[in-house]
């Protein structure tokens, strides 16, 4: 293998979730650039899809030996990481999500040898929720401090990590990204006609329906918008708040105006149908779905929580309001939906920002710089203008 090509192990949660999406897409992009990528997880990452050159999958099998009350997945994962690292002569392990992956990588490094480097990427709830649990905070701190490099998906998450865990270790900022070959405005006029009439607008919310997403606020915002703009609301995703949301929609007499589409694979197609994305979350370390909307030219109206203001430029690529301020969010949405020139300018600004600041080529190159740095190899420069053409 060419000396500047790396052998990289990647561990993430392979099911639905932003951290798994980013980890899998990053692995695919690294493989395209000639690096050898080894996914070490309990199942094939759902975004991995078809066969990819330079990508290998190693399944973690849990030992159910009778002396264990609970199958020791963490130990099985650490053992598999070490086994793959030695067998494939990996240069590094890149783990996504602090718990338990960072600690498992530390154990794997102890077993495989100190030449193996560990990079940990923090995605959000591994710090903002689990980091506040005293029974887990020391373990999370250990995983971070024993990593050779740590990245986080927003400045807000870096700040919160330092405050919650009293960590002085340098943390690199590496924003989430979208592949511009996948996320772009699609011609979905025929599909859109199945959801709304020509004179109606379509508002969209995509999430895992957890309480932190404030799904009730999505319904409240839509109800206020509907008073002024003929429209429908499309929900994509499933989760613990789904049944409560369905009940609320029924109680408010909005059943014929709200569509529950469940989980969808081709999200770019769905997003391209929408006029506005709603993201009133109580907490978002980044807000990947808003970036996916931005890359398809769809502005977001949401809360100014967590890392969202680093992604959405208020008044330029979307509108932000205080958490729970559904009145103001609705006013912003109505303004967007009723002012064609404003909407066109904001949609264009969304495309430009997504393609430049959150370009997949740029973020992949930033991760490569971190890899080469921890390995003590020459770090290549990044030419943003060359990589990220709007």
VMD Tcl script that draws the C-alpha trace (Angstrom):
set ca {
  {0.00 0.00 0.00}
  {1.16 3.52 -0.81}
  {2.85 5.04 2.25}
  {0.33 7.89 2.40}
  {-2.60 5.45 2.35}
  {-3.81 4.39 5.77}
  {-5.43 1.32 7.31}
  {-8.27 2.65 9.43}
  {-10.62 0.86 11.80}
  {-14.00 2.55 12.34}
  {-16.46 1.72 15.10}
  {-19.88 3.35 15.42}
  {-23.48 2.54 16.26}
  {-24.53 0.92 12.97}
  {-28.28 1.48 13.29}
  {-30.18 4.73 12.71}
  {-28.61 7.82 14.23}
  {-26.52 10.81 13.22}
  {-23.24 9.49 14.59}
  {-23.58 6.23 12.65}
  {-24.50 8.09 9.47}
  {-21.47 10.39 9.66}
  {-19.08 7.56 10.56}
  {-20.28 5.39 7.69}
  {-20.23 8.18 5.12}
  {-16.75 9.20 6.27}
  {-15.53 5.62 5.87}
  {-16.90 5.46 2.34}
  {-15.22 8.74 1.40}
  {-11.89 7.64 2.89}
  {-12.10 4.39 0.94}
  {-12.67 6.35 -2.28}
  {-9.42 8.19 -1.60}
  {-7.53 4.89 -1.43}
  {-7.43 4.28 2.32}
  {-8.31 0.80 3.59}
  {-11.31 1.03 5.91}
  {-12.38 -1.68 8.36}
  {-15.78 -1.31 10.06}
  {-15.81 -3.12 13.41}
  {-19.42 -3.24 14.65}
  {-22.11 -5.68 15.78}
  {-23.98 -5.37 12.45}
  {-23.41 -3.86 9.02}
  {-23.90 -0.05 9.17}
  {-27.23 0.72 7.53}
  {-25.75 3.42 5.28}
  {-22.97 1.15 3.98}
  {-25.15 -0.39 1.29}
  {-23.56 -2.19 -1.64}
  {-20.02 -3.45 -2.06}
  {-17.32 -0.77 -1.83}
  {-13.71 -1.13 -2.85}
  {-11.30 -0.80 0.12}
  {-14.05 -1.37 2.70}
  {-14.16 -4.42 4.97}
  {-16.63 -5.42 7.67}
  {-15.77 -7.30 10.87}
  {-18.70 -8.47 12.99}
  {-18.49 -8.32 16.77}
  {-19.87 -11.55 18.21}
  {-20.88 -11.51 21.87}
  {-19.91 -14.43 24.10}
  {-22.98 -15.79 25.91}
  {-21.00 -18.04 28.26}
  {-23.30 -19.02 31.14}
  {-21.29 -17.30 33.91}
  {-22.27 -13.90 32.47}
  {-25.65 -12.53 33.57}
  {-25.48 -10.03 30.70}
  {-23.52 -10.61 27.46}
  {-20.30 -8.54 27.75}
  {-20.56 -6.61 24.47}
  {-17.98 -4.00 25.47}
  {-15.30 -6.62 26.14}
  {-16.16 -8.47 22.95}
  {-15.86 -5.22 20.99}
  {-12.48 -4.35 22.55}
  {-11.21 -7.85 21.82}
  {-12.41 -7.67 18.19}
  {-10.82 -4.24 17.74}
  {-7.48 -5.59 18.97}
  {-7.78 -8.70 16.83}
  {-8.50 -6.73 13.64}
  {-5.80 -4.17 14.47}
  {-3.16 -6.91 14.73}
  {-4.43 -9.03 11.84}
  {-4.81 -6.12 9.40}
  {-1.94 -4.02 10.83}
  {-4.22 -1.01 11.32}
  {-2.66 2.41 11.70}
  {-5.48 3.74 13.83}
  {-8.94 3.23 15.26}
  {-11.47 5.99 14.72}
  {-14.37 5.55 17.13}
  {-17.58 7.52 17.04}
  {-19.42 8.18 20.29}
  {-17.58 8.12 23.60}
  {-19.54 5.33 25.29}
  {-18.47 2.59 25.12}
  {-16.35 2.93 21.99}
  {-13.58 5.21 23.30}
  {-12.93 2.99 26.31}
  {-13.06 -0.16 24.15}
  {-10.50 1.42 21.81}
  {-8.25 2.21 24.77}
  {-8.41 -1.46 25.85}
  {-7.76 -2.59 22.28}
  {-4.70 -0.36 22.09}
  {-3.38 -1.87 25.31}
  {-3.78 -5.32 23.78}
  {-2.56 -4.49 20.27}
  {0.38 -2.28 21.15}
  {1.15 1.41 21.52}
  {1.75 1.94 17.78}
  {-2.01 1.78 17.26}
  {-3.51 5.28 17.49}
  {-7.02 6.13 18.69}
  {-9.17 9.02 17.47}
  {-12.48 9.63 19.24}
  {-15.27 11.73 17.74}
  {-17.85 13.15 20.16}
  {-21.31 13.53 18.65}
  {-23.51 14.96 21.38}
  {-25.57 12.89 23.77}
  {-22.49 10.86 24.67}
  {-21.46 14.07 26.48}
  {-24.58 16.19 27.01}
  {-26.62 13.33 28.52}
  {-24.28 10.52 29.54}
  {-21.54 12.90 30.66}
  {-23.85 14.18 33.39}
  {-24.27 10.68 34.83}
  {-21.75 10.39 37.66}
  {-21.58 6.63 37.19}
  {-20.34 7.14 33.62}
  {-18.48 10.46 33.69}
  {-15.17 9.03 34.94}
  {-15.26 6.35 32.25}
  {-16.03 8.90 29.52}
  {-13.20 11.11 30.79}
  {-10.80 8.15 30.68}
  {-11.75 7.32 27.10}
  {-11.23 10.92 26.01}
  {-7.98 11.48 27.85}
  {-6.44 8.21 26.59}
  {-7.33 8.99 22.97}
  {-4.51 10.25 20.76}
  {-6.86 12.86 19.30}
  {-10.42 13.93 20.02}
  {-12.81 15.69 17.68}
  {-16.27 17.17 18.22}
  {-18.96 18.18 15.76}
  {-19.46 21.75 17.05}
  {-17.82 24.44 19.13}
  {-20.78 24.23 21.51}
  {-20.09 20.54 22.12}
  {-16.40 21.29 22.76}
  {-17.43 23.91 25.33}
  {-19.89 21.58 27.04}
  {-17.37 18.71 27.12}
  {-14.84 20.90 28.88}
  {-17.39 22.20 31.38}
  {-19.04 18.88 32.23}
  {-15.92 16.72 32.40}
  {-13.27 19.29 33.37}
  {-11.11 18.28 30.41}
  {-8.14 20.35 29.24}
  {-7.14 18.02 26.41}
  {-7.17 19.70 22.96}
  {-10.32 18.91 21.00}
  {-10.40 19.42 17.23}
  {-13.50 20.88 15.60}
  {-14.69 18.72 12.70}
  {-18.20 19.61 11.60}
  {-20.61 17.05 10.24}
  {-20.96 17.01 6.47}
  {-23.11 15.79 3.61}
  {-22.00 14.23 0.36}
  {-22.82 16.81 -2.31}
  {-23.28 13.99 -4.83}
  {-26.20 12.70 -2.79}
  {-27.70 15.81 -1.19}
  {-28.75 18.35 -3.79}
  {-32.11 19.74 -4.97}
  {-33.95 16.94 -6.79}
  {-36.68 17.26 -9.38}
  {-39.52 15.79 -7.33}
  {-42.50 17.67 -8.76}
  {-44.44 14.48 -9.50}
  {-43.75 13.06 -6.03}
  {-44.73 16.34 -4.36}
  {-48.13 16.24 -6.06}
  {-48.90 13.10 -4.05}
  {-48.60 15.12 -0.83}
  {-49.76 18.68 -1.50}
  {-51.90 20.61 -3.98}
  {-50.25 23.24 -6.23}
  {-51.32 26.10 -3.93}
  {-50.14 24.38 -0.73}
  {-46.77 24.45 1.04}
  {-45.06 21.48 2.66}
  {-43.34 21.68 6.05}
  {-41.05 18.84 7.12}
  {-39.65 17.39 10.34}
  {-37.22 14.46 10.42}
  {-36.00 12.95 13.69}
  {-35.91 9.95 16.00}
  {-38.89 11.37 17.93}
  {-37.11 11.66 21.26}
  {-38.38 14.19 23.85}
  {-35.37 16.46 23.21}
  {-36.71 17.06 19.68}
  {-39.84 18.78 21.11}
  {-42.15 17.17 18.58}
  {-45.15 18.87 20.20}
  {-43.63 22.23 19.26}
  {-43.44 21.07 15.63}
  {-47.20 20.49 15.66}
  {-47.85 23.82 17.41}
  {-45.74 25.74 14.89}
  {-47.51 24.05 12.00}
  {-50.97 24.77 13.44}
  {-50.08 28.47 13.63}
  {-48.68 28.49 10.09}
  {-51.79 26.75 8.77}
  {-53.96 29.67 9.89}
  {-52.23 31.88 7.33}
  {-50.77 29.54 4.70}
  {-52.48 26.53 3.09}
  {-50.03 23.76 3.94}
  {-49.33 20.26 5.15}
  {-46.82 18.81 7.60}
  {-44.75 15.73 6.80}
  {-43.16 13.74 9.63}
  {-40.32 11.34 8.78}
  {-38.93 8.96 11.40}
  {-40.10 7.01 14.41}
  {-39.39 6.96 18.12}
  {-40.77 7.15 21.66}
  {-42.80 10.35 21.10}
  {-44.56 9.11 17.97}
  {-47.77 7.82 19.57}
  {-48.09 10.97 21.70}
  {-47.65 13.10 18.57}
  {-50.31 11.17 16.67}
  {-52.73 11.76 19.57}
  {-51.94 15.48 19.66}
  {-52.49 15.82 15.92}
  {-55.86 14.11 16.27}
  {-56.90 16.23 19.27}
  {-56.06 19.43 17.36}
  {-58.13 18.32 14.37}
  {-55.12 18.22 12.05}
  {-55.28 14.59 10.96}
  {-56.01 15.43 7.31}
  {-53.14 17.97 7.28}
  {-50.36 15.87 8.83}
  {-48.63 12.92 7.18}
  {-46.59 10.32 9.10}
  {-44.21 8.69 6.61}
  {-42.16 6.58 9.06}
  {-38.49 5.88 8.35}
  {-37.27 6.67 4.85}
  {-34.04 5.65 3.14}
  {-33.77 8.21 0.32}
  {-33.97 11.27 2.55}
  {-32.66 13.66 -0.12}
  {-35.72 12.92 -2.26}
  {-38.06 13.60 0.63}
  {-36.29 16.81 1.68}
  {-36.38 18.15 -1.88}
  {-40.18 18.08 -1.74}
  {-40.30 20.38 1.28}
  {-40.47 24.15 1.51}
  {-39.30 24.51 5.12}
  {-37.59 22.24 7.64}
  {-38.73 22.55 11.28}
  {-36.17 21.87 14.02}
  {-37.35 23.26 17.39}
  {-35.10 20.97 19.45}
  {-34.25 21.59 23.08}
  {-30.69 20.45 22.39}
  {-28.71 19.71 19.22}
  {-24.96 19.35 19.22}
  {-25.04 19.96 15.47}
  {-28.36 19.26 13.73}
  {-27.42 17.03 10.79}
  {-30.94 17.02 9.35}
  {-30.82 20.81 9.00}
  {-27.60 20.48 7.01}
  {-29.23 17.85 4.80}
  {-32.06 20.33 4.22}
  {-29.61 23.14 3.53}
  {-27.79 21.03 0.92}
  {-31.13 20.50 -0.85}
  {-31.89 24.24 -0.77}
  {-34.49 23.97 2.00}
  {-34.20 26.59 4.80}
  {-34.68 25.60 8.44}
  {-36.79 27.34 11.07}
  {-35.74 26.16 14.49}
  {-34.35 26.86 17.94}
  {-31.08 28.59 18.76}
  {-30.00 25.62 20.88}
  {-26.58 24.01 21.10}
  {-24.67 23.90 17.83}
  {-27.60 24.90 15.58}
  {-26.47 28.58 15.36}
  {-23.09 27.35 14.04}
  {-24.95 25.65 11.21}
  {-27.87 28.00 10.51}
  {-27.01 31.65 9.96}
  {-30.06 33.51 11.26}
  {-31.75 35.56 8.56}
  {-29.49 34.14 5.85}
  {-29.91 30.36 5.68}
  {-32.85 30.06 8.04}
  {-34.46 31.57 11.12}
  {-33.82 30.79 14.79}
  {-35.89 31.54 17.90}
  {-35.73 30.71 21.59}
  {-36.52 27.18 22.71}
  {-40.30 26.81 22.94}
  {-41.09 30.10 21.18}
  {-43.48 28.51 18.71}
  {-45.16 31.84 17.98}
  {-41.98 33.40 16.63}
  {-41.00 30.22 14.77}
  {-44.40 30.22 13.07}
  {-44.03 33.91 12.15}
  {-40.65 33.17 10.57}
  {-42.06 30.21 8.64}
  {-44.99 32.26 7.34}
  {-42.62 35.03 6.29}
  {-40.55 32.55 4.31}
  {-43.54 30.88 2.71}
  {-45.20 34.13 1.66}
  {-42.17 36.04 0.35}
  {-40.92 34.40 -2.86}
  {-37.89 36.67 -3.28}
  {-36.79 36.10 0.33}
  {-37.25 32.36 -0.08}
  {-35.25 32.25 -3.31}
  {-32.37 34.22 -1.78}
  {-32.34 32.06 1.35}
  {-32.48 28.82 -0.64}
  {-29.51 29.94 -2.74}
  {-27.58 30.91 0.42}
  {-28.33 27.45 1.87}
  {-26.82 25.72 -1.15}
  {-23.74 27.92 -1.12}
  {-23.05 27.45 2.61}
  {-23.61 23.69 2.51}
  {-21.25 23.26 -0.43}
  {-18.50 25.40 1.01}
  {-18.47 25.21 4.82}
  {-19.80 21.64 5.16}
  {-18.37 20.15 1.98}
  {-17.65 16.41 2.24}
  {-14.25 16.82 0.57}
  {-13.21 19.49 3.06}
  {-14.28 17.61 6.20}
  {-12.75 14.36 4.96}
  {-9.45 16.19 4.37}
  {-9.62 17.65 7.89}
  {-9.94 14.15 9.35}
  {-7.01 13.00 7.20}
  {-4.92 15.85 8.61}
  {-5.71 14.65 12.13}
  {-4.80 11.07 11.22}
  {-1.43 12.04 9.73}
  {-0.71 14.34 12.67}
  {-1.20 11.65 15.34}
  {0.85 9.22 13.24}
  {3.70 11.72 13.01}
  {3.54 11.90 9.22}
  {3.63 15.02 6.99}
  {0.25 16.76 7.13}
  {-1.08 17.80 3.69}
  {-2.44 21.31 3.22}
  {-6.09 21.92 2.36}
  {-7.09 24.09 -0.61}
  {-10.68 25.02 0.22}
  {-11.35 26.81 -3.07}
  {-10.21 23.79 -5.05}
  {-12.21 21.32 -2.99}
  {-15.47 23.13 -2.40}
  {-16.83 24.67 -5.56}
  {-20.29 26.11 -4.96}
}
mol new
graphics top color blue
foreach p $ca { graphics top sphere $p radius 0.5 }
foreach p [lrange $ca 0 end-1] q [lrange $ca 1 end] { graphics top cylinder $p $q radius 0.2 }
display resetview
